Amino acid sequence: MDLSLIIPIYNEELFLENCIRSILSQEDQPAEIIFVDNGSTDNSRTILENFLPQFEGRGRVIFESNRGIPHARNSGILSTNNELVAFLDADCIAPVNYITALKRGFQE
């Protein structure tokens, strides 16, 4: 069951690295991670670019010029072909079973 994880980003440089590390430490990795840059003016984009290789082709950054979480989430949804979509805010740290629990919920 392929799941896309969408993470809206807007000036999240203080939190982003911890969020990314929590995704990389998942016991079950998402098929795709879409970071939606919503017009960041800080170092968020640089942080993302530094971590993208660790996602081994499953991570990508898209840009959404219309500000706001709804616009960013919708852009992420429109840019994936996976049937299952989940969201994580960039200032959150996902527990190691986050993706596993989401998939289990969809299966049930």
TIMI-2910 file (N, C-alpha, C, CB; in pm, 1 decimal, decimal comma, always signed):
<rs>
+----------+----------+----------+----------+----------+----------+----------+----------+----------+----------+----------+----------+------+
!      n_x !      n_y !      n_z !     ca_x !     ca_y !     ca_z !      c_x !      c_y !      c_z !     cb_x !     cb_y !     cb_z ! resn !
+----------+----------+----------+----------+----------+----------+----------+----------+----------+----------+----------+----------+------+
!    +84,0 !   -117,5 !     +0,0 !     +0,0 !     +0,0 !     +0,0 !    +88,7 !   +124,1 !     +0,0 !    -95,7 !     -0,3 !   +121,5 !  Met !
!    +87,8 !   +198,2 !   -110,5 !   +173,1 !   +316,1 !   -123,2 !   +107,1 !   +438,3 !    -60,5 !   +205,1 !   +343,2 !   -270,3 !  Asp !
!   +183,5 !   +509,2 !    +21,0 !   +135,2 !   +626,9 !    +90,2 !   +227,4 !   +743,1 !    +60,1 !   +125,4 !   +602,3 !   +241,7 !  Leu !
!   +168,6 !   +857,2 !    +26,4 !   +244,6 !   +980,6 !     +8,0 !   +229,7 !  +1065,7 !   +133,3 !   +196,5 !  +1058,5 !   -118,6 !  Ser !
!   +340,9 !  +1115,9 !   +182,5 !   +341,6 !  +1204,5 !   +297,6 !   +366,9 !  +1346,1 !   +246,6 !   +449,6 !  +1161,1 !   +403,1 !  Leu !
!   +276,5 !  +1437,0 !   +277,9 !   +286,0 !  +1576,0 !   +231,8 !   +315,4 !  +1665,3 !   +351,3 !   +154,7 !  +1621,1 !   +159,9 !  Ile !
!   +420,3 !  +1747,0 !   +336,5 !   +463,2 !  +1834,8 !   +444,7 !   +471,1 !  +1978,1 !   +393,1 !   +600,0 !  +1789,3 !   +502,2 !  Ile !
!   +375,6 !  +2063,7 !   +431,0 !   +383,2 !  +2205,0 !   +393,8 !   +496,6 !  +2274,0 !   +470,3 !   +248,2 !  +2276,0 !   +421,7 !  Pro !
!   +568,4 !  +2360,2 !   +400,7 !   +682,6 !  +2430,3 !   +460,4 !   +666,8 !  +2581,0 !   +438,6 !   +817,5 !  +2379,5 !   +399,4 !  Ile !
!   +672,5 !  +2655,8 !   +545,4 !   +680,7 !  +2801,9 !   +534,3 !   +766,5 !  +2853,2 !   +649,6 !   +537,4 !  +2868,1 !   +536,2 !  Tyr !
!   +888,7 !  +2890,2 !   +615,9 !   +983,7 !  +2943,9 !   +713,9 !   +993,4 !  +2854,5 !   +838,2 !   +942,4 !  +3086,2 !   +754,9 !  Asn !
!  +1031,7 !  +2730,8 !   +816,5 !  +1037,1 !  +2630,5 !   +922,9 !  +1179,3 !  +2590,8 !   +960,7 !   +960,9 !  +2508,0 !   +880,9 !  Glu !
!  +1278,5 !  +2675,2 !   +932,8 !  +1416,4 !  +2634,6 !   +954,2 !  +1446,5 !  +2591,7 !  +1098,1 !  +1507,1 !  +2746,6 !   +915,9 !  Glu !
!  +1374,3 !  +2642,3 !  +1195,4 !  +1400,2 !  +2605,2 !  +1334,9 !  +1352,0 !  +2464,4 !  +1367,8 !  +1333,6 !  +2704,5 !  +1428,1 !  Leu !
!  +1255,4 !  +2413,7 !  +1293,3 !  +1193,0 !  +2285,4 !  +1324,8 !  +1217,3 !  +2177,0 !  +1220,3 !  +1046,4 !  +2304,7 !  +1341,7 !  Phe !
!  +1248,5 !  +2217,6 !  +1099,7 !  +1247,8 !  +2127,9 !   +985,0 !  +1342,4 !  +2009,1 !   +998,4 !  +1282,7 !  +2204,5 !   +862,6 !  Leu !
!  +1461,1 !  +2031,4 !  +1046,1 !  +1558,3 !  +1922,0 !  +1056,3 !  +1506,7 !  +1810,4 !  +1147,6 !  +1693,1 !  +1975,0 !  +1108,9 !  Glu !
!  +1447,4 !  +1845,7 !  +1261,3 !  +1393,4 !  +1743,8 !  +1351,9 !  +1277,4 !  +1669,8 !  +1287,4 !  +1348,1 !  +1807,4 !  +1483,9 !  Asn !
!  +1194,5 !  +1739,3 !  +1213,7 !  +1083,6 !  +1675,3 !  +1143,3 !  +1137,3 !  +1575,7 !  +1040,2 !   +994,0 !  +1781,5 !  +1074,6 !  Cys !
!  +1233,8 !  +1617,8 !   +961,3 !  +1291,3 !  +1531,1 !   +858,4 !  +1356,0 !  +1408,4 !   +920,7 !  +1394,1 !  +1607,9 !   +774,7 !  Ile !
!  +1431,0 !  +1428,4 !  +1027,6 !  +1495,8 !  +1315,0 !  +1094,1 !  +1391,6 !  +1214,6 !  +1145,3 !  +1584,0 !  +1364,6 !  +1210,9 !  Arg !
!  +1278,2 !  +1265,6 !  +1191,1 !  +1174,2 !  +1174,8 !  +1239,5 !  +1114,0 !  +1092,8 !  +1125,1 !  +1064,0 !  +1253,7 !  +1311,1 !  Ser !
!  +1110,8 !  +1148,8 !  +1006,3 !  +1061,6 !  +1074,4 !   +890,0 !  +1164,1 !   +969,2 !   +848,7 !  +1031,7 !  +1170,3 !   +771,7 !  Ile !
!  +1289,6 !  +1007,6 !   +848,0 !  +1395,1 !   +913,1 !   +810,4 !  +1405,4 !   +796,2 !   +907,1 !  +1528,2 !   +984,2 !   +803,0 !  Leu !
!  +1360,6 !   +813,7 !  +1030,3 !  +1371,2 !   +706,8 !  +1129,7 !  +1244,6 !   +620,4 !  +1138,5 !  +1401,0 !   +766,7 !  +1265,6 !  Ser !
!  +1152,5 !   +636,9 !  +1046,3 !  +1028,9 !   +558,0 !  +1047,9 !  +1058,2 !   +409,2 !  +1028,0 !   +932,3 !   +607,6 !   +938,9 !  Gln !
!   +984,2 !   +323,5 !  +1097,6 !   +999,5 !   +179,5 !  +1079,6 !   +945,5 !   +135,2 !   +943,9 !   +928,1 !   +104,0 !  +1192,0 !  Glu !
!   +854,1 !   +210,7 !   +887,9 !   +798,0 !   +184,5 !   +755,1 !   +799,4 !   +318,3 !   +680,0 !   +650,4 !   +123,0 !   +763,9 !  Asp !
!   +876,8 !   +326,4 !   +575,0 !   +891,9 !   +451,8 !   +503,1 !   +774,9 !   +477,4 !   +407,5 !  +1022,9 !   +451,8 !   +426,2 !  Gln !
!   +733,8 !   +603,3 !   +393,0 !   +632,8 !   +634,7 !   +292,6 !   +691,2 !   +613,9 !   +153,2 !   +581,7 !   +779,9 !   +309,4 !  Pro !
!   +605,0 !   +583,3 !    +57,9 !   +649,9 !   +564,8 !    -80,3 !   +701,6 !   +695,4 !   -138,3 !   +536,1 !   +510,1 !   -167,2 !  Ala !
!   +649,8 !   +806,1 !    -87,3 !   +684,5 !   +937,7 !   -141,9 !   +668,8 !  +1042,0 !    -31,8 !   +595,1 !   +973,4 !   -265,5 !  Glu !
!   +761,6 !  +1136,6 !    -28,5 !   +753,1 !  +1249,1 !    +63,5 !   +756,5 !  +1375,1 !    -20,4 !   +868,9 !  +1247,1 !   +169,7 !  Ile !
!   +650,4 !  +1454,1 !    -11,2 !   +641,0 !  +1577,8 !    -88,0 !   +647,0 !  +1694,9 !     +9,0 !   +510,1 !  +1582,1 !   -173,4 !  Ile !
!   +752,7 !  +1772,4 !     -1,2 !   +765,6 !  +1894,9 !    +76,0 !   +712,3 !  +2007,8 !    -11,6 !   +915,2 !  +1920,8 !   +120,7 !  Phe !
!   +615,9 !  +2081,5 !    +39,5 !   +556,4 !  +2190,5 !    -38,2 !   +606,9 !  +2321,6 !    +19,9 !   +399,0 !  +2184,2 !    -36,2 !  Val !
!   +700,4 !  +2385,0 !    -51,7 !   +753,3 !  +2514,8 !    -10,1 !   +648,6 !  +2620,1 !    -43,3 !   +890,6 !  +2546,6 !    -80,2 !  Asp !
!   +600,0 !  +2685,3 !    +59,7 !   +491,8 !  +2781,5 !    +45,5 !   +543,6 !  +2925,0 !    +47,4 !   +389,4 !  +2761,6 !   +155,7 !  Asn !
!   +663,7 !  +2943,5 !     -8,3 !   +721,2 !  +3077,2 !    -19,4 !   +816,7 !  +3112,7 !    +92,2 !   +613,0 !  +3177,6 !    -23,6 !  Gly !
!   +886,9 !  +3014,3 !   +144,0 !   +981,1 !  +3039,2 !   +253,5 !  +1087,9 !  +3140,4 !   +213,5 !  +1047,3 !  +2908,6 !   +297,3 !  Ser !
!  +1123,6 !  +3223,2 !   +310,3 !  +1229,3 !  +3322,1 !   +287,8 !  +1348,5 !  +3297,8 !   +380,8 !  +1174,5 !  +3464,3 !   +308,2 !  Thr !
!  +1342,8 !  +3191,8 !   +458,6 !  +1453,5 !  +3157,8 !   +547,7 !  +1537,3 !  +3046,9 !   +483,4 !  +1400,9 !  +3113,6 !   +688,0 !  Asp !
!  +1605,7 !  +2967,1 !   +562,0 !  +1692,1 !  +2860,8 !   +509,9 !  +1621,2 !  +2726,0 !   +494,3 !  +1810,6 !  +2844,0 !   +600,6 !  Asn !
!  +1490,7 !  +2725,2 !   +496,6 !  +1416,0 !  +2599,1 !   +484,8 !  +1451,6 !  +2524,3 !   +357,0 !  +1265,6 !  +2625,9 !   +488,6 !  Ser !
!  +1459,5 !  +2594,8 !   +247,2 !  +1487,9 !  +2530,1 !   +118,3 !  +1626,5 !  +2464,5 !   +119,2 !  +1478,7 !  +2633,1 !     +3,2 !  Arg !
!  +1724,8 !  +2530,7 !   +176,3 !  +1859,8 !  +2475,8 !   +185,2 !  +1861,5 !  +2349,7 !   +270,9 !  +1956,6 !  +2580,1 !   +242,5 !  Thr !
!  +1790,3 !  +2352,6 !   +382,7 !  +1781,8 !  +2235,2 !   +468,9 !  +1720,6 !  +2119,3 !   +391,6 !  +1699,0 !  +2265,7 !   +595,7 !  Ile !
!  +1612,3 !  +2145,2 !   +320,2 !  +1547,5 !  +2040,0 !   +240,5 !  +1643,2 !  +1982,1 !   +137,7 !  +1422,9 !  +2094,9 !   +170,3 !  Leu !
!  +1711,2 !  +2067,0 !    +65,4 !  +1802,4 !  +2021,5 !    -39,6 !  +1915,5 !  +1937,1 !    +18,3 !  +1860,2 !  +2141,3 !   -115,7 !  Glu !
!  +1959,8 !  +1969,0 !   +139,3 !  +2066,0 !  +1891,2 !   +203,3 !  +2018,6 !  +1751,7 !   +244,2 !  +2118,4 !  +1965,4 !   +325,3 !  Asn !
!  +1892,7 !  +1738,2 !   +279,6 !  +1839,3 !  +1609,7 !   +325,2 !  +1779,2 !  +1524,6 !   +214,2 !  +1735,8 !  +1633,3 !   +429,7 !  Phe !
!  +1741,4 !  +1584,0 !   +102,6 !  +1673,6 !  +1508,8 !     -3,4 !  +1746,2 !  +1380,9 !    -46,7 !  +1655,8 !  +1597,2 !   -122,5 !  Leu !
!  +1878,9 !  +1382,4 !    -61,6 !  +1946,5 !  +1258,0 !   -102,7 !  +1922,5 !  +1140,8 !     -7,6 !  +2094,8 !  +1282,5 !   -113,8 !  Pro !
!  +1898,4 !  +1167,9 !   +118,6 !  +1876,2 !  +1060,8 !   +215,8 !  +1741,8 !   +990,0 !   +193,8 !  +1882,5 !  +1117,1 !   +357,6 !  Gln !
!  +1653,2 !  +1051,6 !   +118,7 !  +1524,4 !   +988,3 !    +88,9 !  +1532,0 !   +896,9 !    -33,5 !  +1417,9 !  +1094,9 !    +66,8 !  Phe !
!  +1650,3 !   +886,0 !    -91,0 !  +1677,6 !   +791,4 !   -199,9 !  +1573,8 !   +796,0 !   -312,2 !  +1684,4 !   +651,4 !   -144,5 !  Glu !
!  +1545,3 !   +916,1 !   -358,5 !  +1454,3 !   +933,3 !   -472,1 !  +1307,1 !   +938,8 !   -435,6 !  +1474,9 !   +823,3 !   -568,1 !  Gly !
!  +1274,0 !   +919,2 !   -308,6 !  +1134,0 !   +923,8 !   -267,1 !  +1090,7 !  +1062,4 !   -223,8 !  +1110,3 !   +826,6 !   -155,2 !  Arg !
!  +1184,6 !  +1153,9 !   -205,9 !  +1152,0 !  +1288,3 !   -159,5 !  +1166,5 !  +1391,0 !   -269,5 !  +1239,5 !  +1326,1 !    -42,8 !  Gly !
!  +1077,5 !  +1488,7 !   -266,1 !  +1088,9 !  +1599,1 !   -362,0 !  +1026,1 !  +1724,1 !   -303,4 !  +1021,8 !  +1563,0 !   -496,9 !  Arg !
!  +1065,8 !  +1836,4 !   -360,3 !  +1015,6 !  +1966,3 !   -316,5 !   +938,5 !  +2028,2 !   -432,2 !  +1132,2 !  +2060,0 !   -269,4 !  Val !
!   +818,8 !  +2075,4 !   -401,8 !   +743,9 !  +2152,8 !   -500,7 !   +718,3 !  +2290,6 !   -441,6 !   +609,0 !  +2081,7 !   -540,3 !  Ile !
!   +683,2 !  +2385,6 !   -525,1 !   +660,0 !  +2522,7 !   -480,2 !   +513,7 !  +2559,0 !   -501,2 !   +752,1 !  +2622,0 !   -555,2 !  Phe !
!   +455,7 !  +2620,6 !   -400,9 !   +319,8 !  +2672,4 !   -410,0 !   +322,9 !  +2820,4 !   -373,9 !   +222,1 !  +2593,5 !   -316,4 !  Glu !
!   +288,5 !  +2905,6 !   -469,3 !   +297,3 !  +3050,5 !   -448,7 !   +180,2 !  +3107,5 !   -369,7 !   +305,7 !  +3120,0 !   -581,6 !  Ser !
!    +67,0 !  +3039,9 !   -370,7 !    -46,9 !  +3086,3 !   -291,0 !    -25,1 !  +3043,5 !   -147,1 !   -182,2 !  +3030,2 !   -346,1 !  Asn !
!     -9,6 !  +3140,9 !    -60,1 !    +24,0 !  +3110,8 !    +78,2 !    -93,1 !  +3051,8 !   +155,0 !    +72,4 !  +3234,9 !   +147,2 !  Arg !
!    -57,6 !  +2965,1 !   +246,6 !   -154,9 !  +2906,4 !   +337,4 !   -152,1 !  +2754,6 !   +330,2 !   -294,4 !  +2957,6 !   +305,9 !  Gly !
!   -176,7 !  +2692,6 !   +443,7 !   -172,7 !  +2546,9 !   +452,6 !   -270,4 !  +2480,4 !   +356,0 !   -203,1 !  +2502,9 !   +594,3 !  Ile !
!   -392,9 !  +2530,6 !   +340,5 !   -483,0 !  +2463,8 !   +245,0 !   -426,7 !  +2460,0 !   +102,9 !   -617,8 !  +2533,8 !   +243,8 !  Pro !
!   -367,7 !  +2570,3 !    +58,4 !   -308,2 !  +2573,9 !    -76,7 !   -191,4 !  +2475,7 !    -86,5 !   -260,1 !  +2717,5 !   -111,6 !  His !
!   -107,2 !  +2474,2 !    +16,5 !     +8,7 !  +2384,8 !    +15,3 !    -34,3 !  +2238,5 !    +15,8 !    +99,0 !  +2413,0 !   +135,6 !  Ala !
!   -129,9 !  +2204,8 !    +99,7 !   -176,6 !  +2066,2 !   +104,1 !   -240,2 !  +2024,5 !    -28,1 !   -276,6 !  +2047,6 !   +218,2 !  Arg !
!   -322,0 !  +2111,7 !    -83,8 !   -386,7 !  +2079,7 !   -211,9 !   -284,0 !  +2061,5 !   -323,4 !   -486,2 !  +2190,1 !   -250,2 !  Asn !
!   -179,7 !  +2143,6 !   -325,3 !    -73,6 !  +2126,9 !   -425,7 !     -5,7 !  +1992,3 !   -410,7 !    +30,1 !  +2239,2 !   -414,1 !  Ser !
!    +17,7 !  +1952,7 !   -286,1 !    +78,1 !  +1822,5 !   -260,9 !    -10,6 !  +1709,4 !   -310,0 !   +106,4 !  +1805,4 !   -112,8 !  Gly !
!   -138,3 !  +1718,6 !   -282,6 !   -233,3 !  +1616,0 !   -326,9 !   -233,4 !  +1606,4 !   -479,0 !   -375,7 !  +1647,1 !   -275,2 !  Ile !
!   -236,2 !  +1721,1 !   -546,0 !   -242,2 !  +1722,1 !   -692,4 !   -113,3 !  +1671,7 !   -757,2 !   -271,8 !  +1862,3 !   -741,5 !  Leu !
!     -4,0 !  +1669,4 !   -681,5 !   +123,5 !  +1629,3 !   -741,4 !   +158,1 !  +1482,5 !   -715,9 !   +234,4 !  +1716,9 !   -688,2 !  Ser !
!    +67,5 !  +1408,8 !   -655,3 !    +94,0 !  +1266,6 !   -630,6 !     -5,0 !  +1179,1 !   -706,9 !    +86,8 !  +1235,6 !   -479,8 !  Thr !
!    +38,0 !  +1058,4 !   -736,6 !    -49,9 !   +961,0 !   -799,8 !    -90,2 !   +850,7 !   -702,5 !    +17,8 !   +900,6 !   -921,8 !  Asn !
!    -40,5 !   +856,9 !   -580,3 !    -72,8 !   +754,5 !   -482,2 !   -214,2 !   +771,8 !   -429,6 !    +26,7 !   +757,9 !   -367,0 !  Asn !
!   -274,9 !   +659,5 !   -399,2 !   -412,2 !   +659,5 !   -350,3 !   -422,9 !   +709,0 !   -206,1 !   -470,4 !   +520,5 !   -361,0 !  Glu !
!   -321,4 !   +678,3 !   -126,2 !   -321,3 !   +718,2 !    +13,7 !   -233,6 !   +840,7 !    +34,2 !   -273,5 !   +603,1 !   +102,5 !  Leu !
!   -287,6 !   +938,6 !   +105,1 !   -216,0 !  +1063,0 !   +131,0 !   -229,0 !  +1095,6 !   +279,4 !   -270,9 !  +1179,9 !    +42,4 !  Val !
!   -118,0 !  +1133,6 !   +338,9 !   -117,6 !  +1176,4 !   +478,5 !    -40,1 !  +1307,4 !   +487,6 !    -55,0 !  +1066,8 !   +572,0 !  Ala !
!    -62,9 !  +1379,1 !   +595,5 !     +1,4 !  +1508,7 !   +615,5 !    +79,4 !  +1508,9 !   +746,3 !   -102,9 !  +1622,1 !   +614,9 !  Phe !
!   +183,2 !  +1589,5 !   +747,1 !   +260,3 !  +1614,8 !   +868,2 !   +304,4 !  +1759,5 !   +862,5 !   +383,3 !  +1517,2 !   +881,4 !  Leu !
!   +285,5 !  +1831,5 !   +971,0 !   +332,3 !  +1969,6 !   +975,5 !   +481,9 !  +1970,9 !  +1001,4 !   +257,2 !  +2050,5 !  +1084,1 !  Asp !
!   +549,4 !  +2068,9 !   +947,0 !   +695,6 !  +2075,2 !   +953,1 !   +748,8 !  +2101,5 !  +1093,5 !   +745,7 !  +2182,3 !   +860,2 !  Ala !
!   +662,5 !  +2145,4 !  +1183,6 !   +708,2 !  +2167,9 !  +1320,7 !   +676,0 !  +2049,8 !  +1411,4 !   +645,4 !  +2294,5 !  +1376,8 !  Asp !
!   +643,4 !  +1935,5 !  +1350,6 !   +608,8 !  +1815,2 !  +1426,3 !   +718,9 !  +1710,0 !  +1414,8 !   +475,2 !  +1757,5 !  +1377,2 !  Cys !
!   +727,0 !  +1626,9 !  +1515,2 !   +816,3 !  +1512,2 !  +1514,2 !   +727,5 !  +1388,3 !  +1516,1 !   +916,9 !  +1514,5 !  +1636,5 !  Ile !
!   +737,3 !  +1308,9 !  +1410,9 !   +654,2 !  +1189,4 !  +1398,5 !   +712,0 !  +1076,0 !  +1481,7 !   +642,0 !  +1146,8 !  +1251,2 !  Ala !
!   +628,0 !  +1005,2 !  +1558,9 !   +678,4 !   +886,7 !  +1628,9 !   +721,5 !   +781,7 !  +1527,5 !   +570,9 !   +828,7 !  +1724,6 !  Pro !
!   +809,0 !   +691,3 !  +1566,2 !   +867,9 !   +595,3 !  +1471,9 !   +764,6 !   +505,4 !  +1404,6 !   +968,8 !   +509,6 !  +1543,4 !  Val !
!   +646,5 !   +494,2 !  +1460,8 !   +543,2 !   +409,3 !  +1401,2 !   +434,7 !   +491,4 !  +1329,4 !   +479,0 !   +322,1 !  +1509,2 !  Asn !
!   +460,9 !   +615,5 !  +1300,5 !   +362,3 !   +705,4 !  +1239,2 !   +308,2 !   +649,7 !  +1107,0 !   +424,8 !   +843,3 !  +1215,4 !  Tyr !
!   +396,6 !   +614,9 !  +1015,5 !   +354,3 !   +564,7 !   +883,8 !   +286,1 !   +428,7 !   +898,9 !   +476,0 !   +553,6 !   +787,2 !  Ile !
!   +341,1 !   +343,6 !   +984,4 !   +281,4 !   +212,6 !  +1009,1 !   +138,4 !   +227,8 !  +1060,1 !   +365,9 !   +132,9 !  +1110,2 !  Thr !
!   +119,0 !   +316,6 !  +1156,1 !    -14,1 !   +338,4 !  +1213,4 !   -110,5 !   +395,8 !  +1109,8 !     -5,3 !   +432,3 !  +1334,4 !  Ala !
!    -62,7 !   +487,1 !  +1027,1 !   -148,4 !   +542,9 !   +922,4 !   -193,0 !   +435,5 !   +824,4 !    -75,6 !   +654,3 !   +847,8 !  Leu !
!    -98,2 !   +353,5 !   +780,6 !   -132,4 !   +246,0 !   +686,1 !   -230,8 !   +147,0 !   +748,5 !     -5,1 !   +171,7 !   +640,6 !  Lys !
!   -207,7 !   +113,7 !   +874,8 !   -297,1 !    +20,8 !   +943,3 !   -438,1 !    +79,0 !   +949,5 !   -245,0 !    -10,3 !  +1085,6 !  Arg !
!   -446,5 !   +206,9 !   +977,3 !   -576,7 !   +273,9 !   +982,2 !   -648,0 !   +269,0 !   +847,9 !   -559,8 !   +418,6 !  +1025,9 !  Gly !
!   -575,4 !   +289,8 !   +740,1 !   -635,9 !   +283,3 !   +607,9 !   -679,5 !   +140,2 !   +573,9 !   -537,7 !   +335,4 !   +502,2 !  Phe !
!   -600,5 !    +43,0 !   +615,7 !   -634,2 !    -96,7 !   +587,4 !   -758,2 !   -141,5 !   +661,9 !   -518,2 !   -186,8 !   +623,2 !  Gln !
!   -774,9 !    -91,7 !   +782,5 !   -891,0 !   -131,3 !   +864,1 !  -1015,5 !    -61,9 !   +816,6 !   -867,6 !    -99,9 !  +1011,8 !  Glu !
+----------+----------+----------+----------+----------+----------+----------+----------+----------+----------+----------+----------+------+
</rs>
